[in-house]
Amino acid sequence: MNEQIDLNSLYESFLSDLQRSVEDRSHGFHIIQFGTWSHKGPQIRSVVLRRVELNPLRIYFHTHLESPKISEIRENEMTAIHAYCGQCRKQLRFQGRSRILTSGPIYQEQMDHLSPSASRCYLTAFPPSSALPSYHSNIIDQFQDRAPTMDDKLSVYPQFAVIEFIPSDVDALFLRAQGHMRLQGIYQETGLQLTWVAP
Ligand SMILES: Cc1cc2nc3c(=O)[nH]c(=O)nc-3n(C[C@H](O)[C@H](O)[C@H](O)COP(=O)(O)O)c2cc1C
């Protein structure tokens, strides 16, 4: 006999895991995969989940403004997110639009959260992904041997970007020995339409 399971409660459990994983570095959703279109075809890479807003759902991560994913988003805002948590046996797949934030309240809050040592990723010697004549860590000389200070951090503004992901579609899969569960959802003006899907 089939169990009676509430579709909305199941999806809420995925979102609550997603939200928890922002602060919990050991959570499987803390590192997500972000997909874009490029002139070479699809591109995918890992990024750290930095913020999740519910109602409406928005997903955020940080990146370098000169990285190729930025020009790919500028070319085509249609993007995707994948996340899998081995411990909770949940997979989330989203399609949606990405916006590049370089100002505004959310951008400023994320900048305020950025630790001076993490700001080193943005104080780069070369544009990210540019070819190098020989090995270089891409950390500017000044910060090879010392962490940036709060004052140094202020100079990352021109390189620091926050990506805001606005989902249009979701596919959520929960692996269970007694029977997997899968749902799909469409984010519409009127709200989220969820439906069961064969796992
Ligand atoms: C565990 C892990 C976390 C990462 N987190 C980020 C991140 O939060 N933001 C980011 O831009 N790149 C992050 N990266 C590096 C990207 O995966 C990627 O190599 C880099 O951003 C260049 O991507 P692009 O050339 O497609 O723009 C991370 C890589 C790993 C392995």
The ligand as an ORCA input file, in Angstrom:
! r2SCAN-3c Opt
* xyz 0 1
  C      34.601     23.346     -3.052
  C      34.696     24.497     -4.015
  C      34.043     25.681     -3.734
  C      34.113     26.755     -4.619
  N      33.431     27.903     -4.344
  C      33.414     28.905     -5.249
  C      32.605     30.057     -5.031
  O      31.896     30.183     -4.021
  N      32.612     31.009     -5.987
  C      33.353     30.894     -7.125
  O      33.310     31.801     -7.953
  N      34.120     29.825     -7.357
  C      34.168     28.818     -6.450
  N      34.927     27.696     -6.678
  C      35.738     27.628     -7.919
  C      34.806     27.292     -9.114
  O      34.384     25.943     -9.015
  C      35.486     27.546    -10.454
  O      36.645     26.753    -10.560
  C      35.863     29.018    -10.623
  O      34.895     29.878    -10.074
  C      36.032     29.368    -12.093
  O      34.784     29.212    -12.737
  P      34.493     29.866    -14.161
  O      35.808     29.864    -14.900
  O      33.502     28.958    -14.810
  O      33.940     31.230    -13.928
  C      34.868     26.624     -5.815
  C      35.505     25.413     -6.093
  C      35.421     24.372     -5.212
  C      36.125     23.086     -5.554
*
